């Protein structure tokens, strides 16, 4: 399983010890307003961790917890994941942040690193991102990443906003240039995650 680094974040594949931190975020109704609209129970968060761990084993990518490198705290989560079991649709990129970390550019920083992983390591031809029509903040992250508006399409029974980006678009995107400036040396033999369990 792949750990990713940015200047301010360490992205760690979901693990059981992330339960408390993930549930604290996913049970915040403001965080979940555009992600189902209700607080997640502890059991639901654990079930999500279990699903994600299986996907990492099967596919080699899925959801990461975002740990703030300065504090070691779990401050968000994000993914590169399949939209369909048959893998006929482009990979999806997504993110969410703890409410007290909104407005600091962390979602964009994580999104750049995850996009670089998808295009440079997985060699995916394209990615998509989906958000609720009212989720303007998330749409702005998609735009800053260089994604283009694809349209309003169904998502789990409701209309949602879709953005997309091809590998060619990523290659010439200012976001990719910034992502390359943000490369953090990952030394061989570096010990495992440096975060504190959340």
Secondary structure, DSSP 8 states (H G I E B T S, - for coil): ---EE-SSEEEEE--GGGHHHHHHHHT-TTTTTTTTSS---HHHHHHHHHHHHHHHHHHS--EEEEEETTT--EEEEEEEE-SSTT--S-EEEEEEE-GGGTTSSHHHHHHHHHHHIIIIIS--SEEEEEEETT-HHHHHHHHHTT-EEEEEEEETTEEEEEEEEEHHHHHT-HHHHHHHHT-----TT--S--S---
